[in-house]
Amino acid sequence: MKSEVISLGFIRVLLFSIKPMLNKKLLFIAVIVVIGMGCRSVTSILETDRLRNFPAEISVGDIVHVATGEKITFSQLADSLDGTRIVYVGEVHSNRESHELELQVLKEFYKRNGDNIAVGLEMFKRPHQDVLDKWTGGEISEKDLLFSTDWDDEWGYDYNHYKGIMDFIRDNKIPVVALNINRKFQKKISRKGIEGLSEEEKKTLPEIDTTDVYHRRYLARIMKGHGDADISEAFERFYLIQCVWEDVMADSISKYLSSPEGKDRKMLVFIGGGHVIYHFGVPKRVYRSNHLPYLTITTYELRDLKPEGDHPLFASDIPLQPADYVNVVELDKSKEPKVMLGVVIRKAYEEKEEEEKEEQEKQDKKVEEQKQKVAIESVREDSPAGKAGLKAGDIILSMDDESVDKVFDVIYHVRQKKAGDTCRIEILRGEEKMLVEVTFFEAKGHGEK
């Protein structure tokens, strides 16, 4: 450290003692000396200072202002929301505490700005914007929202983490902007690259920037962390998709804020922390298109660190501040107990041969009754369904007096249950309708409904 101070002191003396009358040659020599003696020390000090500025001791619940290293209260954080047009909150998708902060920020943002806000969500995809509009307008149920946006396939994380956020949005009729592309399009880009898309498909994408050195370095670290030995080809596909996601989300934000609906609104954006950290994901891409003031809040899961390793927030080869604010949460190690029904189910379409004309009307009525019903294909014996006496071939008509018309109805209903809860299931077994009561218990396996 002493040599670093001496080097910097020498640089200052050398630079500020050069008089205007010195010739260009002497000035050139001085710059060379500075570069030779100072560059390594300055880089070293930069890395050290970033960590030195961050609190040595942090605890779950702390909020840190990164630029100063000061721990602040939520009310102090809230005051900083007033001077910005866009607030990015980087979440850990599976961490409940991370989503609790998002809801807290959302409520504060609404309290300060009223109806003058919108919320951008990575979880929902652009083709589903009309569904989100209906949700905001109170026109559809939660079950309809999840089914119509294909939540399980498109996102897959526990909706209960987002429920408070989505309910607050609906209750206060806050506009929501779907930010990202869907998985089908993503897979096509991963497989064929952008050059392999049709002209129509290319028109739906903004210009994709893959030139940020630090961004590439950060994502290479992530991929190596997943244990990929040879990452060259796989990484290029992975990196392209990340850049597509980030440019598409940035494009969705920028277009909304410049639209007639959004031009006077402030925007709160909930996306994964990896799209926020170091600013080079979505925030940078939005800023260079509209230059609107913004701030970033990222989530840090507190963990034991290895002395020889990089701090997760301060990569030694990325000389950037991770965010404006860091929210410290507990590392999510626990998994909430799940329940299952214990059946494999499928859509049931009753097909009858129309052998006799006089039976036609009767058959049509029966087909219509069963057309969109759900059939049990198999039952696990030691499951709640098995113990309640459900059998393969049973048609599920309703659950707790709610009609079952599709497979998702069963999935959604089971998700609302916990160990010890019961469910009245009306079934059709052959020609007979029956009512079966199922008692749920904690699942010891997985892969079933």
C-alpha positions in Angstrom: 0.0 0.0 0.0 2.9 2.3 0.8 4.3 1.9 -2.7 0.9 2.7 -4.2 0.7 6.0 -2.2 4.3 6.9 -3.3 3.4 6.1 -7.0 0.3 8.2 -6.9 2.1 11.1 -5.1 4.8 11.0 -7.7 2.2 11.1 -10.5 0.5 14.2 -9.0 3.8 16.0 -8.5 4.9 15.2 -12.0 1.7 16.2 -13.7 1.0 19.4 -11.9 4.6 20.6 -12.0 4.7 20.6 -15.8 4.5 24.2 -16.9 2.9 25.3 -20.1 6.3 26.3 -21.5 7.6 22.7 -21.4 7.9 21.4 -24.9 5.8 18.6 -26.3 8.6 16.1 -26.1 9.1 16.5 -22.4 5.3 16.2 -21.9 5.3 13.0 -23.9 8.1 11.5 -21.7 6.2 12.5 -18.6 3.1 10.7 -19.7 5.1 7.6 -20.5 6.6 7.6 -17.0 3.2 8.0 -15.5 1.9 5.1 -17.5 4.9 2.9 -16.7 4.8 3.6 -12.9 1.2 4.2 -12.2 -1.2 2.0 -14.2 -0.9 -1.2 -12.2 -1.1 0.7 -8.9 -4.2 2.7 -9.9 -5.9 -0.6 -11.0 -5.0 -2.2 -7.8 -6.3 0.7 -5.8 -9.6 0.8 -7.8 -10.3 -2.9 -6.9 -9.3 -2.4 -3.3 -11.3 0.8 -2.8 -14.5 -0.6 -4.1 -14.5 -3.3 -1.5 -13.1 -1.0 1.2 -16.0 1.3 0.6 -18.5 -1.5 1.1 -19.4 -2.4 4.8 -17.2 -5.2 6.2 -20.1 -6.4 8.2 -23.6 -6.7 6.7 -26.7 -8.5 7.9 -30.0 -9.7 6.5 -32.3 -6.7 6.1 -29.5 -4.2 5.4 -29.8 -1.8 2.5 -26.5 -0.4 1.4 -25.9 2.8 -0.7 -23.0 1.5 -2.8 -21.4 4.8 -3.7 -20.8 5.7 -0.1 -20.9 2.4 1.7 -23.6 3.7 4.0 -26.3 1.5 5.5 -29.6 3.2 5.1 -33.3 2.6 6.1 -36.0 1.8 3.6 -37.5 5.3 4.1 -34.2 6.8 3.1 -34.1 4.6 0.0 -37.7 5.6 -0.7 -36.7 9.3 -0.8 -34.3 8.6 -3.7 -37.1 7.3 -5.8 -38.4 10.8 -6.4 -35.6 12.0 -8.6 -35.8 9.1 -11.1 -37.9 8.2 -14.1 -37.1 4.4 -14.0 -36.4 2.2 -11.0 -34.9 -1.2 -11.6 -35.2 -3.9 -8.9 -33.1 -6.9 -9.5 -34.6 -10.0 -8.0 -33.5 -13.5 -7.1 -36.4 -15.4 -8.7 -36.7 -18.1 -6.1 -36.1 -15.9 -3.0 -39.3 -14.8 -1.1 -37.5 -12.0 0.7 -36.4 -10.5 -2.7 -40.1 -10.3 -3.8 -41.1 -8.8 -0.5 -38.8 -5.9 -1.1 -40.3 -5.6 -4.6 -43.8 -5.3 -3.2 -42.6 -2.8 -0.6 -41.0 -0.6 -3.3 -44.1 -0.9 -5.5 -46.4 0.3 -2.7 -44.0 3.2 -1.9 -43.7 4.1 -5.6 -47.5 4.1 -5.9 -47.9 6.1 -2.7 -45.5 8.8 -4.0 -46.7 8.9 -7.7 -50.3 7.6 -7.6 -51.7 6.7 -11.0 -48.6 8.1 -12.8 -46.7 4.8 -12.8 -46.4 1.6 -14.8 -44.7 -1.7 -13.9 -42.5 -3.7 -16.4 -42.2 -7.4 -15.7 -39.7 -9.9 -17.1 -42.0 -12.8 -16.1 -44.5 -12.0 -18.8 -43.9 -12.2 -22.5 -44.8 -9.6 -25.2 -47.4 -11.8 -26.9 -49.4 -11.9 -23.7 -49.7 -8.1 -23.3 -53.5 -8.3 -23.9 -53.9 -10.7 -21.0 -52.0 -8.4 -18.7 -54.3 -5.5 -19.8 -57.3 -7.7 -18.9 -55.7 -8.5 -15.5 -55.2 -4.8 -14.7 -58.7 -4.1 -15.7 -60.1 -6.8 -13.4 -61.5 -8.7 -16.2 -59.9 -12.1 -15.5 -59.2 -14.4 -12.6 -55.8 -15.4 -11.3 -56.3 -18.8 -12.7 -57.1 -17.3 -16.1 -54.0 -15.1 -15.9 -51.7 -18.0 -15.2 -53.2 -20.3 -17.9 -53.4 -17.6 -20.6 -49.8 -16.5 -20.1 -48.6 -20.1 -19.9 -46.9 -19.3 -16.6 -45.5 -22.8 -15.9 -43.7 -23.1 -19.3 -42.8 -19.5 -19.8 -41.6 -18.7 -16.3 -42.0 -21.7 -14.0 -41.1 -20.0 -10.6 -43.5 -20.1 -7.7 -46.4 -17.7 -8.4 -47.0 -17.3 -4.7 -43.8 -15.2 -4.6 -45.4 -12.8 -7.1 -49.0 -13.0 -5.9 -48.8 -9.9 -3.6 -47.3 -7.8 -6.4 -49.9 -8.9 -9.0 -52.8 -8.4 -6.6 -51.6 -4.9 -5.8 -51.3 -4.1 -9.5 -54.8 -5.3 -10.2 -56.4 -3.7 -7.1 -54.9 -0.3 -8.1 -55.3 -0.7 -11.9 -51.6 -0.1 -12.5 -50.5 -0.6 -16.2 -48.2 -3.6 -16.7 -45.8 -4.0 -19.5 -44.7 -7.5 -20.7 -41.0 -7.2 -21.4 -39.6 -10.3 -23.0 -39.9 -12.7 -25.9 -41.5 -16.1 -25.4 -39.6 -19.4 -25.0 -40.5 -20.6 -28.5 -38.9 -17.6 -30.1 -36.0 -17.8 -27.8 -35.3 -21.4 -28.7 -35.5 -20.6 -32.4 -32.9 -17.9 -32.0 -30.7 -20.2 -30.0 -30.9 -22.9 -32.7 -30.7 -20.8 -35.8 -29.2 -17.5 -34.7 -30.7 -14.1 -35.7 -29.5 -14.6 -39.3 -31.7 -17.8 -39.5 -34.9 -15.9 -38.7 -37.4 -14.8 -41.3 -37.6 -11.2 -42.3 -40.8 -10.8 -40.4 -39.3 -12.3 -37.2 -36.3 -10.0 -37.5 -38.5 -7.0 -37.6 -39.9 -7.9 -34.2 -36.4 -7.5 -32.6 -34.5 -4.3 -31.9 -30.8 -4.1 -32.8 -28.9 -6.6 -30.6 -25.7 -5.4 -29.0 -23.1 -8.1 -28.3 -20.1 -5.8 -28.0 -19.9 -5.0 -24.3 -16.6 -6.5 -23.0 -17.5 -6.4 -19.3 -21.0 -7.8 -20.0 -19.4 -10.7 -21.9 -16.9 -11.3 -19.1 -19.6 -11.4 -16.5 -21.7 -13.9 -18.3 -18.6 -16.0 -19.1 -18.0 -16.2 -15.3 -21.6 -17.4 -14.8 -21.4 -20.1 -17.5 -18.1 -21.4 -16.1 -19.7 -21.5 -12.7 -22.2 -24.0 -14.0 -19.4 -26.4 -14.8 -19.1 -26.2 -18.5 -15.7 -27.3 -19.6 -15.8 -26.3 -23.2 -17.8 -23.2 -23.4 -16.8 -21.7 -26.8 -19.8 -22.7 -29.0 -22.3 -23.1 -26.1 -21.3 -19.8 -24.7 -21.8 -17.9 -27.9 -25.4 -19.2 -28.1 -25.9 -18.4 -24.4 -24.5 -15.0 -24.7 -26.6 -14.2 -27.8 -29.8 -15.1 -26.0 -28.9 -13.0 -23.0 -28.2 -10.0 -25.2 -31.5 -10.6 -27.1 -33.4 -10.8 -23.7 -31.8 -7.6 -22.5 -32.2 -5.6 -25.7 -35.8 -6.7 -26.1 -36.6 -5.8 -22.5 -34.9 -2.5 -22.9 -36.8 -1.9 -26.2 -40.1 -2.7 -24.4 -39.3 -0.2 -21.7 -38.2 2.5 -24.0 -41.2 2.1 -26.4 -43.7 2.3 -23.5 -42.1 5.4 -22.0 -42.2 7.2 -25.3 -45.7 6.1 -26.2 -48.8 8.2 -25.6 -49.8 5.9 -22.7 -46.4 6.0 -21.0 -44.7 9.3 -21.9 -45.7 11.0 -18.6 -45.4 8.0 -16.4 -42.6 6.7 -14.1 -41.7 3.1 -14.5 -40.8 0.4 -12.0 -39.1 -2.6 -13.5 -38.8 -6.1 -11.9 -36.3 -8.3 -13.6 -33.6 -10.8 -12.6 -30.6 -9.4 -10.8 -28.3 -10.5 -13.5 -30.0 -8.1 -15.9 -29.4 -5.2 -13.5 -26.0 -5.8 -11.9 -23.2 -3.5 -13.1 -25.8 -1.5 -15.1 -24.6 -3.1 -18.4 -27.7 -5.3 -18.9 -31.0 -3.6 -19.3 -30.3 -0.2 -17.6 -27.5 0.8 -19.9 -29.4 -0.3 -23.0 -32.5 1.8 -22.0 -30.4 4.8 -21.0 -28.6 5.1 -24.3 -32.0 5.2 -26.1 -33.7 7.8 -23.9 -31.2 9.2 -21.4 -33.8 9.2 -18.6 -32.6 9.3 -15.0 -32.8 5.9 -13.3 -31.5 4.0 -10.3 -30.9 0.3 -9.6 -31.5 -1.9 -6.6 -30.1 -5.4 -6.6 -30.6 -8.3 -4.2 -27.6 -10.0 -2.5 -28.1 -13.3 -0.8 -25.8 -13.3 2.3 -23.4 -16.2 2.3 -20.0 -17.3 3.6 -17.2 -16.1 1.4 -14.0 -17.8 0.5 -11.0 -15.5 1.4 -9.2 -16.2 -1.9 -12.3 -15.7 -4.1 -13.9 -12.6 -5.5 -16.8 -11.0 -3.7 -20.0 -11.8 -5.6 -20.8 -8.1 -6.0 -17.3 -6.9 -6.9 -15.6 -9.0 -9.6 -12.0 -8.1 -9.8 -12.0 -8.0 -13.6 -15.1 -5.8 -13.8 -14.3 -2.3 -12.5 -17.9 -1.1 -12.2 -20.2 -0.5 -9.3 -22.7 -3.4 -9.0 -25.8 -1.1 -8.4 -26.9 2.1 -6.7 -28.3 0.1 -3.8 -27.9 -3.4 -2.5 -30.6 -5.2 -0.5 -29.3 -8.0 1.7 -31.5 -11.1 2.1 -31.0 -14.5 3.6 -29.7 -17.2 1.3 -32.7 -19.2 0.3 -31.8 -22.8 1.4 -35.1 -24.1 2.5 -37.7 -25.6 0.3 -41.3 -25.2 1.3 -43.1 -28.6 1.6 -45.3 -29.4 -1.4 -48.3 -31.6 -1.7 -49.5 -33.6 -4.7 -52.6 -35.4 -5.7 -50.7 -38.4 -7.0 -52.2 -38.9 -10.5 -51.2 -38.7 -14.1 -53.9 -36.8 -16.0 -54.8 -36.1 -19.6 -57.5 -34.4 -21.6 -60.5 -36.7 -22.1 -62.5 -36.6 -25.4 -65.2 -39.1 -25.5 -65.5 -40.7 -29.0 -68.7 -42.7 -29.8 -69.6 -44.4 -33.0 -72.9 -43.2 -34.3 -74.3 -46.5 -35.3 -77.9 -45.8 -34.8 -79.6 -42.6 -35.9 -82.0 -42.5 -33.0 -79.1 -42.5 -30.6 -77.5 -39.4 -32.2 -78.9 -36.8 -29.9 -78.1 -38.8 -26.8 -74.5 -39.4 -27.9 -74.0 -35.7 -28.8 -75.1 -34.7 -25.4 -72.7 -37.2 -23.7 -69.8 -36.1 -25.9 -70.4 -32.4 -25.1 -70.5 -33.2 -21.3 -67.1 -34.9 -21.5 -65.5 -33.0 -24.3 -63.2 -30.7 -22.2 -62.9 -32.9 -19.1 -59.8 -34.4 -17.6 -59.2 -38.1 -17.3 -57.0 -39.9 -14.7 -54.5 -42.0 -16.6 -52.8 -43.6 -13.6 -52.8 -43.3 -9.8 -50.0 -43.7 -7.4 -51.1 -46.1 -4.6 -49.5 -44.3 -1.7 -50.6 -40.9 -2.8 -53.6 -38.9 -1.5 -55.5 -39.9 -4.6 -54.7 -43.6 -4.1 -55.7 -43.5 -0.5 -59.0 -41.8 -1.4 -59.9 -44.5 -3.9 -59.5 -42.6 -7.2 -58.8 -44.9 -10.1 -57.4 -44.8 -13.6 -60.2 -44.0 -16.1 -62.0 -41.7 -13.7 -63.1 -38.4 -15.2 -62.6 -35.4 -12.9 -65.7 -33.1 -13.1 -65.1 -30.6 -10.3 -62.9 -29.9 -7.3 -64.4 -28.2 -4.3 -67.4 -27.3 -6.5 -65.3 -25.6 -9.1 -65.7 -27.0 -12.6 -62.7 -28.8 -14.1 -62.5 -28.2 -17.8 -58.8 -28.6 -18.5 -55.6 -30.1 -17.0 -54.5 -26.7 -15.7 -57.6 -26.5 -13.6 -56.4 -29.5 -11.6 -52.8 -28.2 -11.3 -53.9 -24.8 -10.2 -56.3 -26.2 -7.6 -53.8 -28.6 -6.1 -51.3 -25.7 -5.7 -53.6 -23.9 -3.4 -53.5 -26.8 -1.0 -51.1 -27.6 1.9 -50.6 -30.7 4.0 -53.7 -31.5 6.0 -56.1 -29.8 3.6 -59.0 -31.7 2.1 -60.6 -31.5 -1.4 -64.0 -32.8 -2.6 -63.5 -34.2 -6.0 -66.5 -35.1 -8.2 -65.7 -37.8 -10.7 -67.5 -39.8 -13.4 -66.7 -43.5 -13.2 -68.4 -45.2 -16.1 -71.9 -44.0 -16.0 -71.9 -43.1 -12.3 -71.1 -39.7 -10.8 -69.3 -40.0 -7.4 -68.0 -37.6 -4.8 -64.5 -38.5 -3.3 -62.8 -36.6 -0.5 -59.0 -36.4 -0.7 -56.8 -35.4 2.2 -53.4 -34.0 1.2 -50.1 -34.8 2.8 -46.5 -33.7 2.1 -45.1 -35.2 -1.2 -42.2 -37.5 -0.9 -41.7 -37.7 -4.7 -42.2 -35.4 -7.6 -43.3 -35.4 -11.2 -47.0 -35.9 -10.6 -50.0 -33.7 -10.1 
